[in-house]
Each structure stands twice: as C-alpha cells, then as structure tokens.
Amino acid sequence: MMILKASNNRATWRPLHATCDTGLEALLAAELEALGAADVQPGSRGVAFRGDRNLLWRVNLQSRIASRVLLPIAEFPARDRDALYRGVRRIDWGAVMTPRETIAVDARSFLSQIEHTGFIAQVVKDAIVDRMREATGRRPNVERRTPDVPVNVHLAEDHCRVSLDTSGARLHRRGYRIEGGAAPLRETLAAGMLAIAGWEGDLPLVDPFCGSGTIVVEAALKARRFAPGLFRVLPGGEGFAFQRWRGHDREAFRRQVHIVRAAVRPTVDVPIAGSDLDADVLELARRNAERAGVTTDVRLDRRPIAEATPPGARGVVITNPPYGERLGEVEQLVDLYRELGDTLKRRFSDHVAWVLVGAPELVKAIGLHADRKIPLWNGPIECRLLRFDLYAGSRG
Ligand SMILES: C[S@@+](CC[C@H](N)C(=O)[O-])C[C@H]1O[C@@H](n2cnc3c(N)ncnc32)[C@H](O)[C@@H]1O
C-alpha cells in the first residue's frame, strides 16, 4: 500500500488536499497552518497543502472543518471517456493495493465535458480493475460502505485528479450524532460558524434555536479541546480509511492518538446554553450531548425564543433559526425573525450575535443592523451568517 512516511524534512512532504463546505476554505487553511501544514493554498471547496504521515493523521483527528483528507496520486487531462480510462489505468495500482482489498469510487465533476459522476465512477472502477487483473490475475471487489481503499476522483475543467481518500466516511460524521432534528446543521458547518465568530471557549455562548444541539455540542468539544476525530478511534468508532491500509503503523498512530487525547481539558470555563421550543428535538440534543460526553458542559432548556436568556453577562449568540426552504414557508417565519430581533435587543445587550439566515427576505425582519454578512452554504442552501454587535448601538 502506498503510505506516507513520517519525516522531519519538509522538503520530502507530499501534496495533500482537504475538502470542506463552500465558504469555509480560509478557515480550514488557518486550521491546517495551526496544525503545521506547509504550502497551504485555499481553493474552491478545499485547501491544498503539503505534509507527512503524522500531519495527515493529525488533520483527520483534529480538524473541525475538513470534510475529507485526500492523498492525490495522479493528475492528467481527461476530456473524454478514453482519456479518463487511460489516465487511471496508467496508475500503478499494484503499488497502492492488492486485489484482496476492496475499493469504492467517489466522483465529482465541475465545468467538464464528462459530467455524469456515476459514469465517471464506473469508468475509473473499470480502469482500476483491468489494471489489477492484468498485473495480478485477480480483481479487487467493490464495497460501497466501508471500502479498504476509497478512491476520490475530482474532474474540474477537464482536468482529473485521482486521490486516495484517507478519511473514509466524511469527517462531519463525528460519531456522536446518530439522530438529527428536522433540519440538523452539519457538524463541520457548526464548527465553521464558531471559528468565524472567533469563539475559543472564552465567553458564555448561547444558541436559542438549538434543535439537536449541534452548535452547543461542537462548542463544548472545542472549549474542551476535544479533537472531533477521537470519536472515530474510540471503541465502536468507525475509524479512518488509512487504518485499514496495509502497512499502517498502528503503534505510531496509537501514540499520536494518545498525544491528541492528552490535550483534552476536563471542564469548560464558561457557560454554554441551548434552548428550543420543541421538547422532542431537545431530547435529541440531550442524547447527542451525552454521546459526545459533554452533558455537564451544556445547559439545555425548553423555551420559546421570546424567553431566551443569556447564560452570562457578556457573551455570544450563535444560532441557526428555522429556514424558509426547509421547516416552513418564508412568510410564516417573518414574525419569528421579528421576535428574534426583539429578543436580542431586549435581553442580549452586551452580546455579539451570529445568525445563519437562509432567506434574504428574513434578514430585514430581524430589524437590527448587521455589520458583517458572510456567505456560507448549508448543504444546497445559500445562506448568510449575519453579525449583530448588540453593544455598539446597532439597534436599528
Ligand atoms: C434549523 S433548526 C436548528 C437546527 C440545529 N442547529 C441543529 O443542528 O439541529 C431550528 C430550530 O428552531 C426551533 N424553533 C422554531 N420556532 C421556535 C421558537 N419560536 N422558539 C424557539 N425555538 C424555535 C425548532 O424547533 C428547530 O429545532
């Protein structure tokens, strides 16, 4: 198996690539730099960087924002099926795997002649299988759920990049959230909102539309310096793809996990509170907090937005209210957003509020002046993360 080596010599570090949701690229780049990555270059929905094996492990374990960590193995132009097939068949797959290992191909296409991702995945799979059969007389099997070797194919402007996906399941699947509410926020997006807000666990935090608790749980994990990838390597966790690779150095990885675990703090210094109107969804939040091991760090209450209260004198509100497109129609939500604005004005002086809004029509209903409007995507929904500085006389 083609594996990375640990190396103190940065000149020998390999190109790596971390993917993320649109809008989080700069934050992911900052996170990668903090983890020690070299040549960090944010792109579209991802960040290119260089690193060695230990960095690749650390990014998988510690990044709160990355969706996958990819190890690119080939790049070539691919304007049509034949060029794609030939380019993939040229790769020395025998150096990557044996026919005993299972594969799955995940394909993406942007602004390219070949658009159909199912077709791309089929062609790539055929090329891998043909090459392996030619070299060894046997073919690897496809295993969609937990392949030993997940292959990632990225076609952009007819240029193909083939990578091994070192993460396996996407990293937002921390493992603590089995059940979401009706419209749960992706964990990586919640972590991205905390990063944009610059929240490091130093100020009280409240989410008055907490739903299944994603923002407050991610906040508690961040405040505890609990690396989200640790859930994957706990007993019963789904692990990372690289752990299934031949030649994986279990002992060295165990030592890395130990270092990351040792950084976890036992408590949180500030109150973290979530509230929601819906008792059932709050029950989910409770269970998610319990699975994440942060029950004692997060206070959860049932209350309507009009009765939301700050957990501390000064602090931060970070929230994701109901969206027009998913939980009800936009017009029906105008009153709710008005109520949110009124509550922030009346009860949250000395706070900064960050509100993720999916429908532009609802921004006005809040009735406060937003001094920042950051574009973010919640799955397919284009949103704005609005910042309201409630102590600087932003009441409009
Ligand atoms: C988009 S969801 C939040 C999802 C959450 N971020 C998560 O990850 O699960 C919006 C939440 O607002 C709650 N909600 C709706 N109307 C409310 C009100 N008047 N007061 C408080 N919560 C309300 C809903 O029950 C729902 O859980």
PDBQT file of the ligand as one rigid body, heavy atoms in Angstrom, charges set to zero:
ROOT
HETATM    1  C1  LIG A 401     -32.978  24.960  11.744  1.00  0.00    +0.000 C 
HETATM    2  S1  LIG A 401     -33.438  24.248  13.255  1.00  0.00    +0.000 S 
HETATM    3  C2  LIG A 401     -31.966  24.280  14.198  1.00  0.00    +0.000 C 
HETATM    4  C3  LIG A 401     -31.154  23.076  13.937  1.00  0.00    +0.000 C 
HETATM    5  C4  LIG A 401     -29.958  22.930  14.815  1.00  0.00    +0.000 C 
HETATM    6  N1  LIG A 401     -28.904  23.879  14.509  1.00  0.00    +0.000 N 
HETATM    7  C5  LIG A 401     -29.440  21.503  14.755  1.00  0.00    +0.000 C 
HETATM    8  O1  LIG A 401     -28.285  21.305  14.399  1.00  0.00    +0.000 OA
HETATM    9  O2  LIG A 401     -30.213  20.570  14.993  1.00  0.00    +0.000 OA
HETATM   10  C6  LIG A 401     -34.409  25.489  14.019  1.00  0.00    +0.000 C 
HETATM   11  C7  LIG A 401     -34.977  25.125  15.400  1.00  0.00    +0.000 C 
HETATM   12  O3  LIG A 401     -35.752  26.211  15.849  1.00  0.00    +0.000 OA
HETATM   13  C8  LIG A 401     -36.760  25.706  16.714  1.00  0.00    +0.000 C 
HETATM   14  N2  LIG A 401     -37.832  26.716  16.844  1.00  0.00    +0.000 N 
HETATM   15  C9  LIG A 401     -38.820  27.036  15.961  1.00  0.00    +0.000 A 
HETATM   16  N3  LIG A 401     -39.582  28.037  16.460  1.00  0.00    +0.000 NA
HETATM   17  C10 LIG A 401     -39.062  28.369  17.664  1.00  0.00    +0.000 A 
HETATM   18  C11 LIG A 401     -39.403  29.350  18.648  1.00  0.00    +0.000 A 
HETATM   19  N4  LIG A 401     -40.424  30.181  18.489  1.00  0.00    +0.000 N 
HETATM   20  N5  LIG A 401     -38.645  29.413  19.751  1.00  0.00    +0.000 NA
HETATM   21  C12 LIG A 401     -37.572  28.567  19.940  1.00  0.00    +0.000 A 
HETATM   22  N6  LIG A 401     -37.246  27.612  19.040  1.00  0.00    +0.000 NA
HETATM   23  C13 LIG A 401     -37.956  27.516  17.920  1.00  0.00    +0.000 A 
HETATM   24  C14 LIG A 401     -37.189  24.425  16.012  1.00  0.00    +0.000 C 
HETATM   25  O4  LIG A 401     -37.786  23.528  16.954  1.00  0.00    +0.000 OA
HETATM   26  C15 LIG A 401     -35.881  23.900  15.423  1.00  0.00    +0.000 C 
HETATM   27  O5  LIG A 401     -35.309  22.939  16.279  1.00  0.00    +0.000 OA
ENDROOT
TORSDOF 0
